[in-house]
């Protein structure tokens, strides 16, 4: 049983998943800092110095804090945009790697072309 667990835990997919989770947590912290310390103040300036998070309306005895919801939507949008940019950049790098043939492929093509002549 321990041998089976060790084989499972050390498979490439599990290790890749663990790295992805750690990377995602670190990336989440960076995005949160970007949203909280850069985007939120800038948006506040754009809309006239209003703190979005504290925006609320009182209806009867209830306080509806719609600002928290708006801030969550802004955070979500920035995170989605950041992930989109990251994935696109990754895909471009991956595409460049696969579009350039390796040395062995180039050599085989050269041999093939020589044989055809």
C-alpha positions as CSV (number, residue, x, y, z in Angstrom):
1,X,0.0,0.0,0.0
2,X,2.8,2.4,0.9
3,X,4.6,1.6,-2.4
4,X,1.4,2.3,-4.3
5,X,1.0,5.6,-2.5
6,X,4.6,6.6,-3.2
7,X,4.2,5.8,-6.9
8,X,1.0,7.8,-7.1
9,X,2.4,10.8,-5.2
10,X,5.6,10.9,-7.3
11,X,3.9,10.6,-10.7
12,X,4.4,13.6,-12.9
13,X,0.7,14.7,-12.8
14,X,0.5,14.9,-9.0
15,X,3.8,16.8,-8.8
16,X,2.6,19.1,-11.6
17,X,-0.7,19.7,-9.8
18,X,1.1,20.5,-6.5
19,X,3.3,23.0,-8.3
20,X,0.3,24.6,-10.0
21,X,-1.5,25.0,-6.7
22,X,1.5,26.7,-5.0
23,X,1.9,28.9,-8.1
24,X,-1.8,29.8,-8.1
25,X,-1.7,30.8,-4.5
26,X,1.3,33.0,-5.1
27,X,-0.3,34.5,-8.2
28,X,-3.5,35.1,-6.2
29,X,-1.5,37.2,-3.7
30,X,0.0,39.3,-6.4
31,X,-3.3,39.9,-8.0
32,X,-4.9,40.8,-4.7
33,X,-2.1,43.3,-4.0
34,X,-2.5,44.8,-7.4
35,X,-6.3,45.1,-7.0
36,X,-6.2,46.4,-3.4
37,X,-3.3,48.8,-3.7
38,X,-3.3,50.0,-7.3
39,X,-6.6,49.4,-9.1
40,X,-9.0,50.3,-6.2
41,X,-7.4,53.6,-5.4
42,X,-7.2,54.5,-9.2
43,X,-10.9,53.6,-9.7
44,X,-11.7,55.7,-6.6
45,X,-9.9,58.7,-8.1
46,X,-11.7,58.2,-11.4
47,X,-15.1,58.2,-9.8
48,X,-14.4,61.2,-7.7
49,X,-12.6,59.9,-4.6
50,X,-15.4,57.6,-3.5
51,X,-14.4,54.5,-1.7
52,X,-16.3,51.8,-3.6
53,X,-16.2,49.3,-0.8
54,X,-18.0,51.6,1.6
55,X,-20.8,52.5,-0.8
56,X,-24.1,51.6,0.8
57,X,-27.7,52.7,0.9
58,X,-30.0,52.5,3.9
59,X,-33.5,51.2,3.2
60,X,-35.6,51.4,6.4
61,X,-33.4,49.8,9.1
62,X,-31.3,47.8,6.7
63,X,-28.0,48.9,5.2
64,X,-27.4,47.5,1.7
65,X,-23.7,47.5,1.2
66,X,-23.6,47.2,-2.6
67,X,-20.1,48.6,-2.7
68,X,-18.6,45.3,-1.4
69,X,-20.4,43.6,-4.3
70,X,-19.1,46.0,-6.8
71,X,-15.6,45.7,-5.4
72,X,-15.9,41.9,-5.7
73,X,-16.9,42.2,-9.4
74,X,-13.9,44.5,-10.1
75,X,-11.6,42.1,-8.3
76,X,-13.0,39.2,-10.3
77,X,-12.7,41.1,-13.6
78,X,-9.1,42.0,-13.0
79,X,-8.2,38.4,-12.0
80,X,-9.9,37.0,-15.1
81,X,-8.1,39.6,-17.3
82,X,-4.8,38.8,-15.6
83,X,-5.2,35.0,-16.1
84,X,-6.3,35.5,-19.7
85,X,-3.1,37.5,-20.4
86,X,-1.0,35.0,-18.6
87,X,-2.5,32.0,-20.5
88,X,-2.1,33.8,-23.8
89,X,1.6,34.6,-23.1
90,X,2.1,31.0,-22.1
91,X,0.5,29.7,-25.3
92,X,2.6,32.1,-27.4
93,X,5.8,30.8,-25.7
94,X,4.7,27.2,-26.0
95,X,3.8,27.8,-29.7
96,X,7.3,29.2,-30.4
97,X,8.9,26.2,-28.7
98,X,6.9,23.7,-30.9
99,X,7.2,25.7,-34.1
100,X,11.0,25.6,-34.2
101,X,12.3,22.1,-35.1
102,X,15.0,20.6,-32.9
103,X,18.5,19.9,-34.2
104,X,17.8,16.2,-34.9
105,X,14.8,17.1,-37.0
106,X,16.8,19.6,-39.0
107,X,19.5,17.0,-39.6
108,X,17.1,14.4,-40.7
109,X,15.5,16.9,-43.1
110,X,18.9,17.7,-44.5
111,X,19.7,14.0,-45.0
112,X,16.3,13.5,-46.7
113,X,16.8,16.4,-49.0
114,X,20.3,15.1,-49.9
115,X,18.9,11.6,-50.7
116,X,16.2,13.1,-52.8
117,X,18.8,14.9,-54.9
